[in-house]
Amino acid sequence: MHTEGTEPETASGARGPCFRILGPLEASVDGARLSLGGAVQERVLSVLLLEPGRVVPMPRLVEAAWGDDPPATASHQVRKAVSDLRRRIPGDGVISTEGSGYRIIVTAAQLDLLEFNDRIRAAEQALREERRPEAAAELEAALALWHGAVLSGQGGSVIESAATALEERRLVATEELFELRLGLGLSSELVADLRTVVSAHPLRETFHGQLMLALYRTGRKAEALNEYARIREFLADQLGVDPGPPLTRLYEDILRDEPGLVLPQPPPAAVQDSPPAPPARICTLPQPLTDFTGRTKEVAELLRCVDAADGSDARSARVVAVDGMGGSGKTSLAVWAAHHLADRFPDGQLYVDLRGFTPGEQPPVSPGTALDHLLRSFGVSDERIPSDTEARANLWRATVAGRRLLLLLDNAAHAEQVTPLLTASPGCLVLITSRSRLLDLDGVSWVSVGLMTPQDSAALVAATLGADRVEAEPESAAELAELCGHLPLALRIATARLRNRSSWTLRYLAERLRDETRRLDELRSPQRSVAATLHLSYMALDVRQRAAFRTFGLHPSTGIDVHSAAALLGTDVHDAESTLEFLLDMRLVQQPGVGIYTLHDLVRTFARSLCGPATAEQDAAAVERLLGYYLTATDVACQVLFPGREQRGTGIPAHEGSLPPCPDAEAARAWFDREHGGLLAAVSLAELHGLPRHTVCLTRNLSFHLNARGQFDDLWNVCRTALTAVRGLDDPQLLCVTLANVGVACWKVGRFESGLEAAQEARDVAVALGDRHIQAHSESTIGLLTSMLGRYEEALTLLSEAVARSAKLGAGRAEAEGLSTLSTLYEKWGRYAEAAETARRSLEISRSIGYHANLIMSLTDLAFAQVGLGELEEADENLAQARRLSELRTAPGDVGLVLALSARVAHARGRTTEAEGFAVRALELARTGATPVRLAEVENIIGHLRCALGDHQSAVVLHRHARQAAVEMGFRSEEASALAGLAQALEALGDTETADGYRAEAARLYAFMGVRSPRTVHA
């Protein structure tokens, strides 16, 4: 009903963009047609409009755009197409990103398909209420929206399939309209239209029957009989069959002039008994949990969906569905909500367990059985309940028509199980729970139940176990929740065990749960089990999906992308993504970000429990494929990030499948960062599966990333793992490379003596092999570590020879690194002119080969030398450049060193406030992400600065900490610097005796290193 002077909103007159798909695709705003771009944009938009309000996953959009042969960049092109459509279509949020897919948000006034659906529903409601003229009018209006074949010209199997389904709905609506018109007494007016549709659809016998009846009622019996002869001949020629029983019976009735043909037959009154009045206040809901707690967000969302539907112009029952993984508490939430809403539905609250996923291998409840249960609950007698499911569904809808009823359908397996149970009565609410989202249900509001938040988990533990026990062991309670994966079922089982074992503490149960191999056994009770719950979801998969799910449990990373998934499964990325998306729908995997999938900890444990002797061969092959993928992918990323590194063979075939795109350094770094944890775990996985060559070669590639990122503890750990692995191989070349990396890792973590041993062994093996590259690298490392230990003369010889050897070999990276180390040695020795010259040579080479990390350190080395030479302005300029470069990507300790020296120079040039800012930031970086070497250097520089500023107590703290670290490493120069700084600060504080002792110790160390006198350590 429209108010006076107001036109009804239609697809052509609505504000904002309007779309028509019941014919060729059209988009317009205020009557002006929109240009949508190319074919990809149109096909993507078409699929979104075919499923308005629903998330369309990326694989479906790709298939719609290219069919079975998409390009490698299909997903990227779809994203570009969506971006282009957003620019072309005005309005905010018309196309929204949802997970890895997209959703279009439009109203019936903006999309003819939605208006068509609304009109059809209105016609069905009018028919149920015996308002036949209104039903006919709605059908006419619905069919008038069509202006050709659905999305004609778009092509593609996805769109054609959807178009076929919509065409079928149009034809069914056309049949129903002719049936209504015939029932309203129209005949001659229909003959021409019926002949047109019969000609267009010669195989649809319903149209032929309607034409025969219209002809007969207008006194054209012969034509009616001739029409039957024509269709019988046509079917015999085309299909070799006779007309169906309904058309044959109509033909026989026309031959006999059956009286019932003259006017439409009224519905048989005998079957139209009024439904029985139900008993007062029916309620078959289970009791809600007395300790139901948490889920604040989900409860609010569910109630919001109910309220939103309640406030709309509803023509049918409101339907709200709750989905989530097994054990997430869907039923508890739905039961609590049903009781909370019960007063809104005074005619009853009914519950049906559809047993979609039920222990004991019980089959799901059929729709017929569920309808029988519902009808009996409403007092319908046995003799009135039909045997046919469709008849039962009709009786159920008639029984609840006009009533306000709440129906909870729990544990649904699929949409076909639910659809016959839905009532059309606007006063009703249907709540559905299911592990998977039932995508074939239309007009449903969805609430997804994930894991509980840590706060909700804590509240649940306190509610089930008692606040006193939780307050006594708060840390163990938090760990218990973490080990249970914040899964409500697991938490309830765990707390139930604690309640039944009063001698157990939370800490004791947490210790039992730490053992991953026993965790699922611990989370089991006589009536409930996390493993059994997950097993039900697993059994719902087909054989191929089960194998994929089990295999995903082998993935070492918490985040799985489609490329590593494809390698693990031995498929292409499209198949891998489809499998992951299906498991996501089944709530066996989660999606924390676009394109990234993960398994809940307990789900991963369950997946791994499925592996055993029977699957050992397939599992080993999957792991080897994954490791081969990671080896090839890291090699490609390293080539982009670290130009000039020496290429060495691995003896492992390159991965031939799809790799993540790494077109530039930014993309390569982003991939390394995202896969950081997975790559570390992959090294351990290779070791676990007895693949030493994969362990060693993957570590070599990973070492470049870890070194550049400043993850030196991780570098040390993986290098040690690789060294153990390589000693089991008869491959001196790999041993040589691994030992060289171990030497560098030892330097980074301050293990100078161990690093020296590894580097010396690497040099000896390299000499035996005649590998001059590794020999030069090892000699450089030996020289570096020797200089750290204060043996300057020895270090100078080694470093000079290593630099010369690298230059002769054309190894630019190694030469630049060696020169940088040599510059540092000269600077610590007090030979500033030589330090500056060497730093400039390193700087020149680093610039020529694009060696970003060494470029920063060369600038810093040069600045150190210039400070020693008193060239503060030049040092200031070089440090400013180093700081700018550091913004791109530099290890925190290296940035800290740049900032510490910047503070020293800024203070010397009178910029005290700026110096303090540099100093604070330098200490923050050094203390949070620096190596022990860099931390000692930074603390000493800032300590000397503090002393110069008169903050002697702060200087003492910094120098003492630096000295302790330097002594543990054997870092002679920084130990001496710390001692000199302590002497200066303590003397200023009046402790002359201690200061003299420290000064004497510093002098002995400087003498050992060959430094003639202590350097000027502050400006």
QUIRA-V99322 format. One line per field, one symbol per residue. ss: DSSP state (H for helix, E for strand, L for the rest). Layout:
ss=???
This chain:
ss=LLLLLLLLLLLLLLLLEEEELLLLLEEEELLEELLLLLHHHHHHHHHHHHLLLLLEEHHHHHHHHHLLLLLLLHHHHHHHHHHHHHHHLLLLLLEEEELLEEEELLLLLLEHHHHHHHHHHHHHHHHHLLLHHHHHHHHHHHHLLLLLLLLLLLLLHHHHHHHHHHHHHHHHHHHHHHHHHHHLLLLHHHHHHHHHHHHHLLLLHHHHHHHHHHHHHLLLHHHHHHHHHHHHHHHHHHLLLLLLHHHHHHHHHHHHLLHHHLLLLLLLHHHLLLLLLLLLLLELLLLLLLLLLLLHHHHHHHHHHHHHHHLLLLLLLEEEEEELLLLLLHHHHHHHHHHHHHHHLLLLEEEEELLLLLLLLLLLLLHHHHHHHHHHHLLLLHHHLLLLHHHHHHHHHHHHLLLLLEEEEEEELLHHHHHLLLLLLLLLEEEEEELLLLLLLLLLEEEELLLLLHHHHHHHHHHHHLHHHHHHLHHHHHHHHHHLLLLHHHHHHHHHHHHHLLLLLHHHHHHHHHLHHHHHHHLELLLLEHHHHHHHHHHLLLHHHHHHHHHHLLLLLLLELHHHHHHHHLLLHHHHHHHHHHHHHLLLLEEEELLEEELLHHHHHHHHHLLLHHHHHHHHHHHHHHHHHHHHHHHHHHHHHLLLLLLLLLLLLLLLLLLLLLLLHHHHHHHHHHLHHHHHHHHHHHHHLLLHHHHHHHHHHHHHHHHHHLLHHHHHHHHHHHHHHHLLLLLHHHHHHHHHHHHHHHHHLLLHHHHHHHHHHHHHHHHHHLLHHHHHHHHHHHHHHHHHLLLHHHHHHHHHHHHHHHHHHLLHHHHHHHHHHHHHHHHHHLLHHHHHHHHHHHHHHHHHHLLHHHHHHHHHHHHHHHHHLLLHHHHHHHHHHHHHHHLLLLLHHHHHHHHHHHHHHHHHLLLHHHHHHHHHHHHHHHHHHLLHHHHHHHHHHHHHHHHHLLLHHHHHHHHHHHHHHHHHHLLHHHHHHHHHHHHHHHHHLLLHHHHHHHHHHHHHHHHHHLLLLLLLLLL
